[in-house]
Amino acid sequence: MDANEYQELAARTLIDRPGFEISDRDIMAVWDAIGLAGEAGEVADHIKKGVFHQHGLDIPKLEQELGDTLWYVAALCTTLGLDLSAIMQANIDKLKIRYPNGYSSVDSLHRADVNSVTRSLALVTLVVREYDEAIAFFTDALRFIVVQDTPLGGVGTGAGKRWVVVAPPESRGAALLLARAATPEQLARVGQQTGGRVAFFLHTSDFWDDYRHMQSRGVRFVEEPREESYGRVVVFLDLYGNKWDLVQPNDAQETTTV
């Protein structure tokens, strides 16, 4: 790849301007953050040249650069309405917990202030009749993406088995594992995984856009959209008849209006 080709391909992801309004506060926060990064770079560059280029450290100059760096820290706190004293105290409190007897490499590996065991719900299984028809529904009607589609081989009832995972784009929640029914018992559960109760909850920041798109794809709704204390919601059926809630929580940022 030559430089011009790279530049052309990289330009595909350029934007002329953000597709949203930016508040004055956020503009100033970006300004402060860029200034902070610039001044921190000045400090690092001065020390690099002083040590590795053997220019020597100009302490008065370094003090000026550190002062400029601190100014931007204070400016950013002011812009965002943060209490610098509280931030400083919280940092010291954290370090006291992490290193009760001063720094040690052992404590740095086993930090007492951080839970070293993290867990999350990664996948939820949806039993389907066939992989491709399920993939088509979720990628078209619900605008999911295929995260993984890996052949697993197998023989007998397991022949053609695949590991198929779908999820909404940029989702941070659990993804959906599409598992093809391989036995009569599993096939009998297709569309009836929860005995008629709502099985899955799809959150959105743009209820009406998703609702209209799903309508245009022939998705079956069992009711009209309604307003609840927690947000806007409607129940729909997937291609097998499992019930889903399409929900825009009250705390989700509205991106369009009706």
C-alpha positions in Angstrom: 0.0 0.0 0.0 1.4 3.4 -0.9 0.8 6.6 1.0 -1.8 8.0 -1.4 -3.8 4.9 -1.3 -3.8 4.8 2.5 -4.8 8.5 2.6 -7.7 7.8 0.2 -8.9 4.8 2.2 -8.5 6.6 5.5 -10.6 9.5 4.2 -13.6 7.3 4.1 -14.1 7.8 7.8 -13.6 11.6 7.9 -16.5 13.8 8.9 -16.9 17.4 7.8 -18.4 18.3 11.2 -20.2 16.5 14.0 -23.8 15.6 13.2 -24.9 17.0 16.5 -24.9 20.3 18.4 -21.9 20.9 20.8 -22.5 23.0 23.9 -20.2 25.9 24.8 -19.2 24.0 27.9 -18.2 20.9 25.9 -16.3 23.1 23.4 -14.3 24.6 26.3 -13.8 21.1 27.8 -12.2 19.9 24.6 -10.1 23.1 24.4 -8.9 22.5 28.0 -8.2 18.8 27.3 -6.2 19.6 24.2 -4.3 22.3 26.1 -3.6 19.8 29.0 -2.3 17.2 26.5 -0.1 19.8 24.8 1.5 21.1 28.0 2.0 17.6 29.3 3.8 16.9 26.0 6.0 19.9 26.6 7.0 18.5 30.0 7.8 15.1 28.6 9.7 16.5 25.7 11.8 18.8 27.9 12.8 15.8 30.2 13.4 13.6 27.2 15.9 16.1 25.7 17.4 16.9 29.0 18.1 13.2 29.8 18.5 11.3 26.6 19.8 14.1 24.4 22.0 15.1 27.3 20.9 18.8 27.2 20.5 18.9 30.9 17.4 19.8 32.8 16.4 23.5 32.9 14.6 23.4 36.2 13.1 27.0 36.0 11.8 26.1 32.5 10.4 22.8 33.7 8.6 24.6 36.6 7.0 26.9 34.0 5.8 23.9 32.0 4.5 22.1 35.0 2.7 25.3 36.0 1.0 25.5 32.6 0.0 21.9 32.9 -1.5 22.5 36.3 -3.4 25.5 34.9 -5.1 23.4 32.3 -6.0 20.8 35.0 -7.6 23.6 37.0 -9.3 25.0 33.9 -10.8 21.7 33.0 -12.2 21.2 36.5 -13.7 24.7 36.4 -15.3 24.0 33.0 -16.8 20.8 34.2 -17.8 22.0 37.6 -15.4 19.7 39.4 -13.8 20.3 42.8 -10.1 20.0 42.4 -9.5 19.7 46.2 -12.0 16.8 46.3 -10.2 15.1 43.3 -6.8 15.5 45.0 -8.2 14.0 48.3 -9.9 11.1 46.5 -6.6 10.3 44.7 -4.7 10.2 48.0 -7.4 8.1 49.7 -7.3 5.6 46.8 -3.5 5.4 47.1 -3.7 4.8 50.8 -5.9 1.8 50.2 -3.9 0.5 47.3 -0.5 0.9 49.0 -1.1 0.9 52.8 2.7 0.6 53.4 4.0 2.6 50.5 4.5 1.4 47.0 5.3 -2.2 46.4 5.2 -4.3 43.2 3.1 -6.9 44.9 0.4 -4.4 45.9 0.5 -2.9 42.3 -0.5 -6.4 41.0 -3.2 -7.0 43.6 -4.7 -3.6 44.1 -7.0 -3.6 47.1 -9.1 -0.7 45.7 -10.0 -2.7 42.6 -12.1 -5.8 42.4 -9.8 -8.1 40.5 -12.7 -10.4 39.6 -15.0 -8.9 36.9 -18.0 -10.7 35.4 -20.6 -9.9 32.9 -23.4 -11.6 31.1 -22.0 -12.2 27.7 -24.4 -14.3 25.7 -28.1 -15.4 25.8 -29.2 -18.4 23.8 -32.1 -18.2 21.3 -33.1 -21.5 19.9 -33.9 -21.2 16.2 -35.0 -23.5 13.4 -32.3 -22.5 10.9 -29.3 -20.3 11.2 -29.7 -18.3 8.0 -33.4 -17.4 8.4 -32.7 -16.2 11.9 -29.7 -14.2 10.8 -31.8 -12.6 8.0 -34.5 -11.6 10.5 -32.1 -10.0 13.0 -29.9 -8.3 10.5 -32.7 -6.9 8.4 -35.7 -6.4 10.7 -33.8 -5.5 13.8 -30.6 -4.1 12.2 -28.4 -6.3 14.3 -24.9 -7.2 13.1 -23.3 -10.7 12.9 -20.6 -10.7 15.5 -19.4 -14.2 14.8 -20.4 -17.0 12.5 -18.0 -19.9 12.9 -18.6 -23.5 11.5 -18.2 -26.1 14.3 -18.6 -29.2 12.2 -20.2 -32.2 13.9 -22.0 -35.3 12.9 -25.5 -36.7 13.1 -27.9 -34.1 14.6 -24.9 -31.8 15.1 -23.9 -31.7 11.4 -23.5 -28.2 10.1 -23.4 -26.8 13.6 -22.3 -23.1 13.7 -21.5 -20.6 16.4 -23.6 -17.6 15.4 -23.7 -14.5 17.5 -25.7 -11.4 16.7 -26.0 -8.1 18.5 -27.1 -4.5 18.0 -24.2 -2.3 16.6 -22.0 -0.9 19.3 -24.0 -2.7 22.0 -22.5 -3.0 25.5 -25.0 -5.5 26.7 -25.3 -9.3 26.2 -25.2 -10.6 22.7 -27.6 -13.2 21.2 -26.3 -16.8 20.5 -28.5 -18.3 17.7 -28.5 -22.0 18.4 -30.2 -24.3 15.9 -32.5 -26.8 17.4 -30.9 -30.3 17.1 -33.5 -32.5 18.8 -37.3 -32.8 18.8 -37.3 -31.4 22.4 -35.3 -28.3 21.4 -37.4 -27.8 18.2 -40.6 -27.8 20.4 -39.1 -24.9 22.4 -38.6 -22.7 19.3 -40.7 -19.6 19.8 -41.7 -20.8 23.3 -38.6 -20.3 25.4 -40.5 -18.4 28.2 -43.9 -19.8 28.0 -45.5 -16.7 26.5 -43.8 -14.1 28.7 -41.7 -11.4 27.2 -38.3 -13.0 26.8 -36.0 -10.2 25.6 -35.7 -6.5 26.1 -34.2 -4.4 23.3 -33.3 -0.9 24.4 -33.1 2.0 21.9 -32.4 5.7 22.0 -34.7 6.3 19.0 -37.9 4.4 19.5 -39.9 5.8 16.6 -37.1 5.2 14.1 -36.8 1.5 15.2 -40.5 1.1 15.4 -41.1 2.4 11.8 -38.3 0.4 10.4 -39.6 -2.8 12.0 -43.1 -2.1 10.7 -41.6 -1.7 7.2 -40.0 -5.1 7.5 -43.3 -6.8 8.5 -42.5 -7.3 12.2 -45.6 -8.3 14.2 -46.6 -6.0 17.1 -49.0 -7.3 19.6 -50.0 -3.9 20.9 -49.8 -0.1 20.2 -46.8 1.8 21.6 -47.4 3.0 25.2 -45.9 5.2 27.8 -44.8 3.7 31.1 -43.1 5.1 34.1 -39.8 3.7 32.9 -40.1 4.8 29.3 -41.8 4.2 25.9 -42.4 0.5 25.1 -44.1 -1.8 22.6 -44.2 -5.6 22.5 -43.3 -7.4 19.2 -42.7 -10.9 18.1 -39.6 -12.3 16.5 -39.8 -14.6 13.5 -40.6 -17.6 15.7 -43.1 -15.8 18.0 -40.9 -15.1 21.0 -42.1 -11.8 22.7 -39.7 -8.9 22.9 -40.0 -5.4 24.4 -38.8 -2.5 22.3 -38.0 0.1 25.0 -36.7 3.6 25.0 -35.9 4.2 28.7 -36.7 7.7 30.1 -32.9 8.3 30.6 -32.1 7.5 27.0 -31.2 10.6 24.9 -34.0 11.3 22.4 -32.5 11.5 18.8 -35.7 12.2 16.9 -39.2 13.5 17.5 -42.5 12.0 16.4 
